[in-house]
Amino acid sequence: MMRQYELVERVQRYKPDVNEALLNKAYVYAMQKHGHQKRASGDPYFSHPLEVAAILTDMHMDEATIAVALLHDTIEDTTATRQEIDELFGPDMGRLVEGLTKLKKLDLVSKKAEQAENLRKLLLAIASDVRVLLVKLADRLHNMRTLDHVPPEKRLRIAEETMDIYAPLAGRMGMQGMREELEDLAFRHINPDAYRTVTERVAEIFERNRTILTDIENALLALFAKYQIKATVKNRQKKPWSVFRKMETKALSFEQLSDIFGFRVIVDTVEECYHALGAIHTTWSMVPGRFKDYISTPKQNDYRSIHTTIVGPSRQRVELQIRTQEMNRVAEYGVAAHSVYKDAGNGPNGAGPTISKDTNAYAWLRQTIEALAEGDNPEDFLENTRLELFQDQVFCFTPKGRLIALPRGATPIDFAYAVHTDVGDTCVGAKVNGRIMPLVTELKNGDEVEIIRSKAQVPPAAWESIVVTGKARSAIRRATRSAIRKQYSGLGMRILERAFERAGKPFSKDGLKPVLPRLARKDVEDVLAAVGRGELPSTDVLKAVFPDYKDERVASVAPATRQEGWFNLRNAAGMLFHIPGRSSSRKSKKKNGKSGGKEAEEANGALPIRGVRGDLPVRFAPEGAVPGDRIVGILQPGSGITIYPIQSPSLTAFDDQPERWIDVRWDIGEEHRERFPARISVTAINAPGSLADISKVIADNDANIHTLSMARTAPDFTEMLFDLEVWDLKHLNRLLSQLKEDKAVSEVRRVNG
């Protein structure tokens, strides 16, 4: 275990004016607090924070960050408190240590939700100071290095969490070395057989190609000497996880991989990067489509380098990366490599400097924090954060030349939301490279995208399944919720207006503001939406605004009388309509002798269905089916065939009985005029005249009501089930559209089983 003076010496090598007192104080305090605690390996627990501190010294972090590493588990695993840390080391250090402390005793249903809330807390802490991230990643790295001592079931969960969250997060922050080691360690535990196979094959290929690699390295050095370019050349080997992932995603064999080995060319200046590139491309042929200039267009994690693949000296493909010393340091250590510090005051408690937030990696983090502020549920947050951690990117441009980086597979909808949420919400189309393209088009590197907008647009909920970025997905969900809330708010407004009118009381939205606390709602729109959804009875709102109000109508009506009232309503509905039989066309067929008796008429003669034998009775499922529906027949042993629309959930009951499925289709000519059954659900305001309004719309649209029932009733609205008779699917859809426009109707939908 590293001694106290050894830790100080490690920091002194890169920071001679180190605050020794702070490191000594943190070392002693953490060692005393962890006392005789042991790790799963049997080692003293204090060895863990000490190793985390050592990892951070390799990254040349300041003494305040090293001290936080020593203290990072004290609040979580010992008797130490935030107040005690504040008093001994200052509030800044206390804030950093608390940011690394997991949330305890979370009252959450799922482990996934707990994981999400801890990640949310960590990201919020990182947003205020990136050193929290550096300590957390070093903490995770040491835990992964010692994961063999953890029980197998816990080991797999930690490895998967590392692969899903912490390794991509390190990559997003530009810490490529950290990311690769985390992936390598996680891969070893998640899929040990694949890890062993890939590692052995890569080692075997390296040994076989050792001479070729040396020859290429010497050829490059000779070329640079010829052009008087001062450069170092190092061969590099692709990591096992990168090899395995590429083989999996592109279905390649080992023999088909051309970039297991590559070469890194390090020069002093940006100009020399392009000088070296010119020398290489004028000497050897470039492989088309394999050139990327991340110097002129850096990645979002601040990575800068030139990538190219050439047909090398021995006619084999050679992958090259050309960069400066500084670019190489940033590629390896990411945000930890930025030498721009803002002095936060090197006082007696060693608050120390903080790394500048003026980086692309931090810009991404701020966008993620914006998504946190929208209040997604834990599972959504975890999913969206994982989406945002994708590494493979495409770079697209706005018509004005602004660069937009997106994950691979992104669409113009993702692009629109990346520009601005309002642009995404009002997107109706897109031009890609000057041509109008579908919104589902997958964008490619260098595409110029122009978004076509309309203020009347509301993003469809179906977009959520198209987009790939967490920001777009969250925005679409919010817009959908907002649209639904607006709809319920409008319905609630009408319900309250009628309720207040019946009570003889004046209604205004301003009148609701003083009683919001009594209604437990934060604003008036919440009240209206709650009434519209049926969560808040209109009588409760009336009593809140007018405490002396008494609902005499409700008080004087006994339950039996109210039930009778609903019975009379049904009777009234029956009286309102002429409800004929299934169809008059059947009678005419019988008179013309085209049907063989009453049983044949009821069974098959009047149903224009192809695909069934003439002697089998045919009937419709309770939810009905209409021409225009795709239909299927289910053989009912002893009772004939039942016709279902293909979208009916009832069909799942027959999934394991394929022998009962019969291929049927409509057989209807223009001369055939007959109505067919369909069931719809209508949710409407519970007020005098509502049913009459709905009935009139149905009648005006030339549809018959066969039966009517009340599926659910509440003080303010009622859900009614109508069994209708309509001509075909177009007729039914037109009727549904007309019903949706009626002011008395909150929701209308077709019932499919």
C-alpha positions in Angstrom: 0.0 0.0 0.0 1.3 3.4 -1.0 2.8 5.5 1.9 1.8 9.0 2.6 5.1 10.5 1.5 5.0 8.5 -1.7 1.7 10.0 -2.7 3.1 13.5 -2.1 6.1 12.7 -4.2 4.0 11.5 -7.1 2.2 14.8 -7.3 5.4 16.8 -6.8 6.8 15.4 -10.1 4.4 17.4 -12.1 3.3 20.1 -9.6 6.4 21.2 -7.5 4.4 23.7 -5.4 1.9 21.0 -4.2 -0.1 21.7 -1.1 1.4 18.9 1.0 -0.6 19.8 4.1 -3.9 19.2 2.3 -2.7 15.7 1.0 -1.4 14.7 4.4 -4.6 15.8 6.1 -6.8 13.9 3.7 -4.6 10.8 3.8 -4.7 10.6 7.6 -8.5 11.4 7.9 -9.5 8.8 5.3 -7.3 6.1 6.8 -8.7 6.8 10.3 -12.3 6.8 9.1 -12.1 3.6 7.1 -10.2 2.0 10.1 -10.4 -1.8 10.0 -12.8 -2.0 7.1 -11.9 -4.7 4.5 -12.6 -5.1 0.8 -14.0 -8.2 -0.8 -10.4 -9.2 -1.6 -9.5 -9.1 2.1 -7.3 -6.0 1.6 -7.7 -2.9 3.9 -10.5 -0.8 2.5 -8.3 2.3 2.5 -6.2 0.7 -0.2 -9.1 1.5 -2.6 -9.2 5.3 -2.3 -5.4 5.3 -2.3 -5.3 3.5 -5.6 -8.0 5.9 -7.0 -5.7 8.8 -6.0 -2.8 7.0 -7.7 -4.7 6.7 -11.0 -5.4 10.5 -10.9 -1.8 11.3 -10.3 -1.0 9.5 -13.6 -3.4 12.0 -15.2 -1.5 14.9 -13.5 -4.5 16.1 -11.5 -4.3 18.9 -8.9 -4.0 18.1 -5.2 -7.6 19.1 -4.5 -8.8 16.3 -6.9 -6.3 13.9 -5.3 -7.7 14.8 -1.8 -11.2 14.2 -3.0 -10.2 10.8 -4.3 -8.9 9.9 -0.8 -12.1 11.1 0.8 -14.7 9.9 -1.8 -16.1 7.0 0.1 -16.0 8.5 3.6 -19.6 10.0 3.7 -21.0 6.8 2.0 -19.2 4.1 3.9 -18.1 5.6 7.3 -19.4 7.8 10.1 -18.1 10.9 8.3 -20.7 13.6 7.5 -20.8 16.4 5.0 -20.7 19.0 7.8 -17.5 17.4 9.2 -15.9 17.4 5.7 -16.9 21.1 5.3 -15.4 22.1 8.6 -12.1 20.2 8.0 -11.5 20.8 4.3 -13.9 23.5 3.2 -17.4 23.5 1.6 -15.9 23.2 -1.9 -14.3 19.8 -1.0 -17.4 18.8 0.9 -19.6 19.4 -2.2 -17.2 17.3 -4.4 -17.3 14.4 -1.9 -21.0 14.5 -1.6 -21.4 14.5 -5.4 -19.6 11.2 -5.4 -21.9 9.7 -2.7 -24.6 7.4 -3.9 -28.2 8.1 -2.9 -29.2 6.0 0.1 -32.5 4.4 1.0 -34.2 5.2 -2.4 -37.9 4.5 -2.2 -37.9 3.2 -5.8 -39.6 0.1 -7.2 -36.8 -1.1 -9.6 -33.1 -1.4 -9.5 -33.1 0.4 -12.9 -34.8 3.4 -11.3 -32.3 3.4 -8.5 -29.4 3.2 -11.0 -31.0 6.1 -13.0 -31.4 8.4 -10.0 -27.8 7.8 -8.9 -26.6 8.6 -12.4 -28.8 11.7 -12.4 -27.2 12.9 -9.2 -23.7 12.2 -10.5 -24.2 14.1 -13.7 -25.6 17.1 -11.8 -22.5 17.1 -9.7 -20.3 16.7 -12.7 -22.0 19.7 -14.3 -20.8 21.9 -11.5 -17.3 20.5 -11.4 -15.7 18.1 -13.8 -13.4 16.7 -11.1 -16.3 14.7 -9.8 -16.3 12.8 -13.1 -12.6 12.2 -13.0 -12.7 10.8 -9.5 -15.7 8.7 -10.3 -14.1 7.2 -13.4 -10.9 6.5 -11.5 -13.0 4.9 -8.8 -14.8 2.7 -11.3 -11.5 1.8 -13.0 -10.0 0.4 -9.8 -13.2 -1.4 -8.9 -13.1 -3.1 -12.4 -9.5 -4.0 -11.9 -10.4 -5.9 -8.7 -13.8 -7.2 -9.9 -12.7 -10.9 -9.6 -13.2 -10.7 -5.9 -16.9 -9.7 -6.2 -19.7 -12.4 -6.2 -20.5 -13.5 -9.8 -24.1 -12.1 -10.0 -23.0 -8.7 -8.7 -19.9 -8.9 -11.0 -22.0 -9.2 -14.1 -24.2 -6.3 -13.2 -21.2 -4.0 -12.4 -19.6 -5.0 -15.7 -22.7 -4.3 -17.8 -23.2 -0.9 -16.0 -19.6 -0.1 -16.8 -20.0 -1.0 -20.5 -23.4 0.8 -20.8 -22.6 4.0 -18.9 -19.1 4.7 -17.6 -17.0 3.6 -20.5 -19.1 5.6 -23.0 -19.1 8.5 -20.6 -15.3 8.4 -20.5 -15.3 8.4 -24.3 -17.7 11.4 -24.4 -15.3 13.3 -22.2 -12.5 12.5 -24.6 -10.7 10.1 -22.2 -9.9 7.4 -24.7 -7.4 5.5 -22.6 -9.8 5.3 -19.7 -12.6 4.2 -22.0 -10.6 1.4 -23.7 -9.4 -0.1 -20.3 -13.0 0.0 -18.9 -14.4 -1.6 -22.0 -11.6 -4.3 -22.0 -12.2 -5.1 -18.3 -16.0 -5.2 -18.7 -15.8 -7.3 -21.9 -13.7 -9.9 -20.0 -16.6 -10.4 -17.4 -19.6 -10.0 -19.7 -18.4 -12.5 -22.4 -15.3 -14.3 -21.1 -15.2 -16.9 -24.0 -15.4 -14.2 -26.7 -12.8 -12.1 -24.8 -10.4 -15.0 -24.6 -10.8 -16.0 -28.3 -10.4 -12.5 -29.6 -7.4 -11.8 -27.4 -5.6 -15.0 -28.5 -6.3 -14.3 -32.2 -5.1 -10.7 -32.0 -1.9 -11.8 -30.3 -1.4 -14.5 -32.9 -1.9 -12.1 -35.8 0.5 -9.6 -34.2 3.2 -12.2 -33.8 2.7 -13.3 -37.4 2.9 -9.7 -38.7 5.6 -8.3 -36.5 8.2 -8.0 -39.3 5.7 -6.3 -41.6 4.8 -3.8 -38.9 8.4 -3.0 -38.4 9.0 -2.5 -42.2 6.0 -0.1 -42.5 7.2 1.9 -39.5 10.7 2.2 -41.0 9.2 3.2 -44.4 7.2 6.0 -42.8 10.2 7.3 -40.8 12.3 7.3 -44.0 9.6 9.2 -45.9 9.4 11.8 -43.2 13.2 12.2 -43.1 13.1 12.8 -46.9 10.6 15.6 -46.4 12.4 16.9 -43.3 9.4 16.3 -41.1 10.2 15.7 -37.4 7.8 12.9 -36.4 7.6 9.8 -34.2 5.7 6.7 -35.5 4.2 4.1 -33.2 2.2 1.0 -34.2 -1.0 0.5 -32.2 -3.2 -2.5 -31.7 -7.0 -2.5 -31.7 -8.4 -3.5 -28.4 -10.3 -6.8 -28.0 -13.7 -5.1 -27.5 -13.3 -2.9 -30.5 -12.4 -5.9 -32.6 -15.3 -8.0 -31.3 -17.8 -5.1 -31.8 -16.7 -4.5 -35.4 -17.0 -8.2 -36.2 -20.5 -8.3 -34.6 -21.9 -5.1 -36.2 -20.5 -5.7 -39.7 -20.6 -9.5 -39.7 -16.9 -9.7 -40.5 -14.4 -12.5 -39.9 -10.9 -11.9 -38.5 -9.4 -12.2 -42.0 -11.7 -9.4 -43.3 -10.6 -6.9 -40.7 -8.1 -4.4 -42.2 -7.5 -2.2 -39.1 -6.5 -4.6 -36.3 -3.2 -2.7 -36.4 -2.6 0.9 -37.3 0.1 3.6 -36.9 0.0 6.8 -35.0 2.2 9.7 -36.4 3.0 12.3 -33.8 4.3 15.8 -35.0 4.9 19.1 -33.3 2.4 21.5 -35.1 -0.9 21.5 -37.0 1.0 22.6 -40.2 3.2 19.5 -39.9 0.1 17.3 -39.7 -0.9 18.4 -43.2 2.7 18.3 -44.4 3.0 14.7 -43.3 -0.4 13.8 -44.9 0.7 15.3 -48.2 3.9 13.3 -48.1 2.0 10.1 -47.4 -0.7 10.6 -50.1 1.8 11.5 -52.8 3.8 8.4 -52.0 1.1 5.8 -51.5 -2.5 5.5 -52.8 -5.3 6.5 -50.5 -8.2 4.1 -50.0 -11.4 6.0 -51.1 -13.9 6.8 -48.4 -11.3 6.2 -45.6 -10.2 9.8 -45.0 -11.5 11.9 -42.1 -10.2 15.3 -41.0 -11.0 15.7 -37.3 -8.6 18.6 -37.0 -10.7 21.0 -39.1 -13.9 19.4 -37.7 -13.2 18.1 -34.1 -15.4 15.5 -32.5 -17.8 16.6 -29.8 -15.4 15.3 -27.2 -12.7 17.6 -28.5 -10.8 14.8 -30.3 -8.6 16.1 -33.1 -6.6 14.0 -35.6 -6.4 13.1 -39.2 -7.4 9.6 -40.2 -6.5 8.0 -43.5 -6.0 4.5 -44.9 -3.4 3.9 -47.6 -2.3 0.9 -49.7 1.1 0.6 -48.1 4.6 -0.5 -49.1 3.8 -4.2 -49.3 0.4 -3.5 -51.0 -1.5 -4.0 -47.9 -3.9 -1.6 -46.2 -2.4 0.6 -43.6 -4.5 2.8 -41.2 -2.8 6.0 -40.0 -3.6 8.7 -37.5 -1.7 11.9 -37.7 -1.8 14.4 -34.8 0.3 16.8 -32.6 1.6 16.0 -29.1 -1.1 18.2 -27.6 -3.8 16.4 -29.7 -2.5 13.1 -28.5 -2.6 14.2 -24.9 -6.2 15.3 -25.3 -7.1 12.1 -27.1 -5.7 10.1 -24.2 -6.9 12.1 -21.2 -9.8 14.2 -22.6 -11.1 16.9 -20.2 -8.3 16.1 -17.8 -5.7 17.2 -20.4 -7.0 20.7 -20.8 -4.4 23.1 -19.4 -6.9 26.0 -19.2 -7.6 26.5 -15.5 -9.7 29.0 -13.7 -8.3 29.9 -10.4 -11.0 29.1 -7.8 -8.8 30.3 -5.0 -5.9 28.3 -3.6 -6.7 29.0 0.0 -5.6 27.2 3.1 -8.2 24.5 2.5 -6.8 23.8 -1.0 -10.0 24.5 -2.9 -7.8 24.4 -6.0 -8.5 25.3 -9.6 -11.3 23.9 -11.7 -11.0 22.8 -15.3 -12.5 25.1 -17.8 -16.0 24.4 -19.0 -15.3 25.9 -22.5 -15.0 22.5 -24.2 -17.2 20.6 -26.6 -17.5 17.8 -24.1 -18.8 20.1 -21.5 -21.3 21.6 -24.1 -22.7 18.1 -24.5 -23.0 17.7 -20.7 -24.9 21.0 -20.4 -27.4 19.8 -23.0 -27.8 16.6 -21.0 -28.5 18.6 -17.8 -31.2 20.6 -19.8 -32.9 17.2 -20.4 -32.6 16.5 -16.6 -34.5 19.7 -15.9 -37.5 18.5 -17.9 -38.2 15.9 -15.3 -38.3 12.7 -17.3 -39.0 9.6 -15.2 -36.0 7.6 -14.1 -36.2 4.9 -16.8 -36.7 7.5 -19.6 -33.7 9.4 -18.3 -31.5 6.3 -18.2 -32.5 5.4 -21.7 -32.0 8.9 -23.1 -28.6 9.2 -21.4 -27.5 6.0 -22.9 -28.6 7.2 -26.3 -26.6 10.4 -25.9 -23.5 8.4 -25.1 -23.3 6.9 -28.6 -19.8 7.4 -30.0 -20.2 6.8 -33.7 -21.2 10.1 -35.2 -22.0 11.8 -38.4 -21.4 15.5 -39.0 -24.0 17.6 -40.8 -24.4 21.3 -41.6 -27.2 23.8 -41.5 -27.6 26.0 -44.6 -25.6 28.7 -42.8 -22.7 26.4 -42.2 -23.3 25.5 -38.5 -21.9 22.1 -37.7 -24.3 19.6 -36.1 -22.9 16.3 -34.7 -25.3 13.4 -34.4 -25.2 9.7 -33.7 -25.1 7.4 -36.7 -28.6 6.5 -37.9 -29.9 10.0 -37.0 -32.7 11.4 -39.2 -33.7 15.0 -40.2 -36.0 15.0 -37.1 -32.9 14.4 -34.8 -31.1 17.2 -36.7 -34.1 19.6 -36.2 -34.1 19.0 -32.4 -30.3 19.3 -32.3 -30.7 22.8 -33.8 -33.4 23.8 -31.3 -36.4 22.2 -29.6 -38.8 24.7 -31.3 -37.3 23.8 -34.7 -38.0 20.1 -34.0 -41.5 20.7 -32.7 -42.5 22.7 -35.9 -40.7 20.4 -38.4 -42.8 19.2 -41.3 -40.2 18.3 -43.9 -36.5 18.5 -44.8 -34.2 19.2 -47.7 -31.0 17.1 -47.7 -28.4 18.6 -50.0 -31.0 20.7 -51.7 -33.5 17.8 -52.4 -36.7 17.2 -50.4 -36.2 13.9 -48.6 -38.4 11.8 -46.3 -38.0 12.6 -42.6 -36.9 9.0 -42.0 -33.8 9.5 -44.2 -30.6 8.4 -42.5 -28.2 11.3 -42.6 -24.6 10.9 -43.8 -21.3 12.7 -43.1 -21.3 16.1 -44.8 -25.0 16.4 -45.5 -26.5 19.9 -45.6 -29.9 19.8 -44.0 -32.6 22.5 -44.2 -35.6 22.0 -42.0 -39.0 23.0 -43.4 -41.3 24.3 -40.6 -44.9 25.1 -39.9 -46.3 26.8 -36.8 -49.4 24.6 -37.1 -47.3 21.4 -36.7 -47.5 19.2 -33.5 -44.9 16.4 -33.5 -46.6 13.1 -33.9 -46.1 10.5 -31.1 -45.0 8.0 -33.8 -41.8 10.1 -34.3 -40.5 8.7 -31.0 -39.9 5.4 -32.7 -38.0 7.1 -35.6 -35.5 9.3 -33.8 -32.2 8.0 -32.2 -31.2 11.0 -30.0 -32.3 11.3 -26.4 -33.0 15.0 -26.8 -35.4 14.4 -29.7 -37.1 11.5 -27.9 -37.6 13.6 -24.7 -38.9 16.6 -26.7 -41.4 14.5 -28.6 -42.7 12.9 -25.4 -43.0 16.4 -23.8 -44.9 17.7 -26.9 -47.2 14.7 -26.9 -47.9 15.2 -23.2 -48.5 18.9 -23.7 -50.9 18.2 -26.6 -52.9 15.7 -24.5 -52.9 18.1 -21.5 -54.2 20.9 -23.8 -57.0 18.6 -25.0 -57.9 17.7 -21.4 -57.6 21.3 -20.3 -60.1 22.3 -23.0 -62.5 19.6 -22.0 -62.1 20.5 -18.3 -62.9 24.2 -19.2 -66.2 23.2 -20.8 -67.1 20.9 -17.9 -66.5 23.6 -15.4 -68.4 26.2 -17.4 -71.5 23.9 -17.5 -71.1 22.9 -13.9 -70.9 26.5 -12.7 -73.8 27.5 -15.0 -76.0 24.7 -13.5 -75.1 25.9 -10.0 -76.0 29.5 -11.0 -72.4 30.7 -10.1 -70.1 32.8 -12.3 -67.0 31.1 -13.7 -63.6 32.5 -14.6 -60.1 31.1 -14.8 -58.9 34.0 -12.6 -61.3 32.8 -9.9 -59.5 29.5 -9.6 -56.1 31.1 -8.8 -56.8 31.8 -5.1 -58.0 28.2 -4.4 -55.1 26.4 -6.1 -53.6 25.3 -2.7 -57.0 23.8 -1.7 -57.1 21.9 -4.9 -53.5 20.8 -4.6 -52.6 22.0 -8.1 -49.7 24.4 -9.1 -51.6 26.4 -11.7 -55.0 26.8 -13.4 -54.2 24.7 -16.4 -53.4 21.8 -14.0 -56.9 22.2 -12.5 -58.6 22.2 -15.9 -56.6 19.2 -17.1 -57.4 17.3 -13.9 -61.1 17.9 -14.4 -60.9 16.9 -18.0 -59.2 13.6 -17.1 -61.7 12.9 -14.4 -59.2 13.1 -11.6 -60.9 16.2 -10.0 -64.7 16.4 -9.8 -66.2 19.7 -10.9 -68.2 19.8 -7.6 -64.9 19.9 -5.7 -63.8 22.9 -7.7 -67.2 24.6 -7.1 -66.9 24.0 -3.4 -63.3 25.4 -3.4 -64.4 28.6 -5.1 -67.7 28.9 -3.3 -67.4 27.2 0.1 -71.0 27.7 0.9 -72.2 25.9 -2.2 -74.3 22.8 -1.7 -75.2 20.4 -4.5 -78.9 20.0 -3.7 -79.5 18.0 -6.9 -77.0 15.3 -5.9 -78.1 15.4 -2.2 -81.8 14.7 -3.1 -81.2 11.9 -5.6 -80.9 8.4 -4.1 -78.7 5.9 -5.8 -81.6 3.9 -7.1 -83.1 7.0 -8.6 -79.8 7.9 -10.3 -79.6 4.4 -11.8 -83.1 4.7 -13.0 -82.2 8.0 -14.6 -79.5 6.3 -16.6 -82.0 3.6 -17.6 -84.3 6.3 -18.9 -81.4 7.8 -20.8 -80.9 4.5 -22.6 -84.6 4.4 -23.3 -84.4 7.9 -24.7 -81.6 6.8 -26.9 -83.7 4.0 -28.3 -86.6 6.3 -28.9 -84.4 8.8 -30.6 -83.4 6.4 -33.4 -85.1 4.0 -35.7 -83.1 0.9 -35.1 -83.8 -1.6 -38.0 -82.6 -5.1 -38.4 -79.2 -6.0 -39.9 -80.1 -5.0 -43.4 -83.2 -4.8 -45.7 -81.1 -6.2 -48.5 -81.4 -9.7 -47.0 -85.2 -9.6 -47.2 -85.1 -8.7 -50.9 -82.7 -11.5 -51.6 -85.0 -14.0 -49.9 -88.0 -12.8 -51.9 -86.0 -13.2 -55.1 -85.2 -16.8 -54.2 -81.4 -16.2 -53.9 -81.3 -17.6 -50.4 -82.2 -21.1 -49.2 -84.4 -20.4 -46.2 -84.1 -18.4 -43.0 -81.1 -20.4 -41.6 -79.1 -20.0 -44.7 -80.0 -16.3 -44.8 -78.7 -15.7 -41.3 -75.7 -17.9 -41.8 -73.9 -17.3 -45.0 -76.1 -16.1 -47.8 -76.1 -12.4 -46.9 -72.4 -12.2 -45.9 -70.2 -11.5 -49.0 -67.1 -13.4 -47.8 -64.8 -15.5 -50.0 -62.8 -18.4 -48.7 -65.4 -20.4 -46.8 -67.7 -23.3 -47.7 -71.3 -22.5 -48.4 -72.6 -24.9 -45.8 -70.7 -23.2 -42.9 -72.5 -20.6 -40.8 -70.6 -17.3 -40.7 -70.9 -14.6 -38.1 -68.9 -11.5 -37.0 -66.9 -11.1 -33.8 -68.6 -8.8 -31.2 -66.4 -5.8 -32.3 -67.5 -6.3 -35.9 -65.7 -5.9 -39.2 -66.3 -3.7 -42.2 -65.2 -3.7 -45.8 -61.8 -2.2 -46.0 -60.6 -4.1 -42.9 -58.2 -6.9 -43.5 -60.1 -9.9 -42.1 -59.4 -13.4 -40.9 -61.8 -16.3 -40.2 -61.6 -18.5 -37.1 -63.2 -21.9 -37.3 -65.5 -22.5 -34.3 -66.0 -26.3 -34.0 -69.7 -27.1 -34.2 -70.8 -23.5 -34.8 -69.2 -22.2 -38.0 -66.8 -19.4 -38.7 -66.3 -16.1 -36.9 -64.9 -13.1 -38.9 -62.4 -10.9 -37.1 -60.6 -7.7 -38.2 -56.9 -8.6 -38.4 -56.0 -6.0 -35.8 -58.3 -7.6 -33.1 -56.5 -8.4 -29.9 -58.9 -11.3 -29.5 -57.0 -13.2 -32.2 -54.1 -13.7 -29.8 -56.1 -16.4 -28.1 -55.8 -18.5 -31.3 -52.0 -18.0 -31.9 -51.3 -21.6 -30.9 -54.1 -23.0 -33.0 -53.0 -22.3 -36.7 -55.3 -25.1 -38.0 -58.4 -22.9 -37.0 -57.3 -19.9 -39.1 -59.0 -19.5 -42.5 -57.9 -17.1 -45.2 -61.0 -15.0 -46.1 -61.6 -11.7 -47.9 -64.5 -9.4 -48.9 -66.5 -10.1 -52.1 -68.3 -6.9 -52.6 -69.3 -5.4 -56.0 -70.6 -1.8 -56.6 -74.2 -3.1 -56.7 -73.8 -4.7 -53.2 -75.2 -2.2 -50.6 -75.2 -3.5 -47.1 -74.2 -2.2 -43.7 -71.7 -4.0 -41.4 -71.1 -4.0 -37.7 -68.5 -1.8 -35.9 -68.1 -0.9 -32.3 -66.9 2.5 -31.1 -66.2 4.1 -27.7 -67.2 7.7 -27.1 -66.2 9.7 -24.0 -68.4 12.7 -23.6 -69.3 15.5 -21.1 -72.0 14.3 -18.8 -74.5 17.0 -19.5 -78.1 17.3 -20.8 -78.1 17.2 -24.6 -74.7 15.4 -25.0 -76.1 12.1 -26.1 -78.5 13.9 -28.4 -75.5 15.8 -30.0 -73.6 12.5 -30.5 -76.7 10.8 -31.9 -77.3 13.6 -34.4 -73.8 13.3 -35.7 -74.2 9.5 -36.2 -77.6 10.0 -37.9 -76.3 12.8 -40.1 -73.5 10.5 -41.3 -75.9 7.8 -42.4 -75.0 5.3 -39.8 -77.3 3.1 -37.7 -77.1 2.5 -34.0 -77.7 -1.1 -33.1 -77.0 -1.0 -29.4 -75.8 1.5 -26.8 -74.3 0.8 -23.4 -72.6 2.9 -20.7 -69.1 1.5 -20.1 -68.1 3.9 -17.4 -69.8 6.9 -15.7 -68.4 9.7 -13.6 -69.9 12.9 -12.3 -68.5 14.9 -15.2 -68.3 12.6 -18.2 -69.5 9.2 -19.5 -67.9 6.6 -21.7 -70.4 5.0 -24.1 -70.1 2.0 -26.3 -72.0 2.1 -29.6 -72.5 -0.9 -31.8 -73.0 0.7 -35.2 -73.8 -0.4 -38.7 -71.8 1.4 -41.4 -71.2 0.9 -45.1 -67.4 0.4 -45.0 -64.1 1.6 -43.5 -64.1 5.0 -45.2 -67.6 5.6 -43.9 -66.6 4.6 -40.3 -63.4 6.8 -40.4 -65.4 9.8 -41.6 -67.9 9.3 -38.8 -65.1 9.1 -36.2 -63.6 12.4 -37.5 -67.0 14.1 -37.3 -67.5 12.9 -33.7 -64.0 14.1 -32.7 -65.0 17.7 -33.8 -68.1 17.7 -31.6 -67.6 19.9 -28.5 -69.4 17.4 -26.2 -66.9 14.7 -27.1 -63.5 14.3 -25.3 -62.4 11.1 -27.0 -63.6 8.7 -29.7 -62.0 5.5 -30.8 -62.8 2.3 -32.6 -63.0 -0.8 -30.3 -61.1 -3.8 -31.7 -61.9 -6.5 -29.2 
